[in-house]
């Protein structure tokens, strides 16, 4: 299903898109938008803050702040 959605969205074939990569991308975008971890957990279905911390990287802007 995800492969079909990626194809319909026009993603390049050489890009490997998985459930994990989409979930990680979402967590990073929510974190960059300063969405609180509890709201991120509700959206992504994670059970604890540590699990979303493992998915996310802090952006350069956030590191500078």
N, C-alpha and C positions, 0 to 999 in steps of 0.2 A: 504494500500500500504506500509506504513512504517513497519507494523508488518511482512509482507512478506520479505521486504528488510532486516530486522533485523534477521529473520530466515535464509535467504540465506547467510548472513554474518557470521552466526554461533554464534550469541549472545545467552547467556543463557536465558532460558524461564522465569526465575524468575526476570530478569532485566526488569524494566518497561521503555520502550523507547517510548517517545512521540516527537511530533514536537518541543515542547517547550524544552525538554531536549537536543535534537540534536542542536537546535539553541543556547542554552546556552553554550553547549560544544564548538561549533564553535567559539563563541564570546570569550570565555576564551582562546582557542588555538591561535586565532589571536592576542589577547592582549599579551599573553606570548611571541609571536614572534615579539612583538613591531611593529605591523602593526598599522598605524595611524587610529584614530577613524573614520575619513572620509572614508577611504578605507573599513574599517569593515562595516560601514553603507551601502556602495554601494554593498558589497557582501551579507549582510544579509537582506537588504531591510528596515532597520530601518530609521525613518524620522528625529530623532534627537539624539544627543550624550547622553542625559540623559537616553534614552531608552536602549542603549547598556550598560551604566554604571549599570543599574539595573540588567542586566543579568550576569555581569562579577564580578569575585572575583580577587583581586590582589594576585599574587603568593607570596610566602615567599621571593623568590629571588628579585622580584620587590620591595617588602616592604623594604628589606635591602638596596637596591640601593637608 
